[in-house]
Amino acid sequence: MSSSKKEKKYILAHDHGTSGSKAAIVSTQGEVLDFEFEETPLYLLSGGGAEQKPEEWWDAIMTTSKRLLDKELVPIEDIVAVCSSSQWSGTVPVDKDGNNLGNAIIWMDSRGEPYIKKVVRSKLLNVSGYGLFKVLKWMKITGGAPTRSGKDPIAHILYIKNEIPEIYKKTYKFLECIDYLNLKFTGKFAASHCSIMLNWITDTRDLNNVHYNDDLIKMTGIEKEKFPELKRCTDILGPIKRDVADELGLEKDIPVIMGAPDIPAAVVGSGAVENYQGHVYIGTSSWVTCHIPNKDTDIDHNMASLPSALPDRYMVANEQESAGSCLTFLRDNLLYHKDELLREERLPDVYKIFDRIVETVPAGSNKLIFTPWLYGERTPIEDHTVRGTLFNISLNTTRADMIRAIFEGVAYNSRWVLMYVEKKFTKGKKLDPLNMIGGGANSNIWCQIYADVLNRTIRQVKDPIQANARGAGFIAALALGYIELKEIPKLIQISNVYKPNPKNRKIYDELFTEFLNIYENNKKTYHRLNTVI
């Protein structure tokens, strides 16, 4: 590292999620100085549709950037790069001029399900809905295969091709969410080895030579030219467009780094960057993951090792659909839903009130069990028909029991995921301790519940909600040579450490077993109730 790189410089980092977009000033050592946030609407449509407007994304990116930069936290010349993290598994069709040709289809959208099912199955030798030889080929080349739920970008593209052919015909490139933002910043069409992954058309067997596989693309029926050029997450995509730099007041030649989707960025931002160092994320959704040295797949539980944001390693990809969103549902749909029964405004800091209430309820919520499948599930079971349940309600059940059961139910699902991560990907190595990040990690009681339910030491990362922005900052700092990978764990601060309480081991083992039984005993019912005919 040259002496000039030892100076503290700053990254304009963006954390673009489903609920909105955050702009942050992040030092090259991972310190988040300040941030600004702007909400963006979500449009839920009949038949499993979930869309957002790319122009509203960009408006939020520019609005938050301007508000943040107007604070003059650092000299403008000390901002040395722009780097973003974004929601994953989304699709934006754009024309040759970079204009979006309609709404973005995001990770929650399952309308492509019937079309991807046709692609993945065969006339003979089908296993769990996949053609045997097809899935073996996908797994060998990519490490995984398209999910049959229709929520992967390749399914979104097939939906557009079949249902909106006029847009498909006009599309120059199909871009992931982060790649669309990078296009707006630079005018360049590109995808990273990470962002392209959920199209399942790249050969990832050699991390030094990730490339499109013609056979897999042919299987999808999508023209190869509709996919963008590939780059590494730590590559410099190009200088920022002059008009964008002028509008934001940035230096004219500031580089834009490729960056990474949310999960790969958060893996870096969690500080758990070495192989078999794990972390838990609780945001709108949740995951339990780590880096590993080799490519592997657990097709039965919808998990695969995919290229990390770090060029030389893989990460275990999984996601449970609903985590923090379960508390949002509790707040907005049950406790403060405005109707004839209730018209009052919700209290400020309601999540802190939830924490205090949860602390008053014994472990196990008096044997009330919540299943957090409010929008179906991805891992460890791929089943978009499952739904949330409060199981074992009695006349003695209180609202406090219900609130704690929601906290615990999200943790049960994480334990389910962790069980298969350790069984398949770490070869039995325990992920212990686990760094905890995301908005849910701000809750001390939720961290303790996770420690107890997972039977793992939980390390609460300081400012856990900033993991994605911090990850984007680290990716840029690595790309420009300001830090080395081995320094990242030392740059992460830990607020608290939570040890499993042995007194709660018996009740949580019992209820976790019943949690699994609830799915097994009711999955056919969920399917009958929630399958669109």
PyMOL commands that set and color helices and strands:
alter all, ss='L'
color gray80, all
select helices_A, chain A and resi 3-6+54-69+76-78+113-120+132-142+153-163+165-170+177-186+197-199+214-220+224-226+242-248+262-269+299-301+324-335+350-358+365-367+399-425+439-442+444-454+464-480+485-491+502-530
alter helices_A, ss='H'
color red, helices_A
select strands_A, chain A and resi 10-16+20-27+32-39+43-45+49-52+79-86+92-94+104-105+126-127+130-131+173-175+190-192+202-203+211-212+229-231+236-239+255-261+278-282+286-292+297-298+303-307+314-317+369-371+389-391+434-437+458-461+494-498
alter strands_A, ss='S'
color yellow, strands_A
deselect
rebuild
show_as cartoon
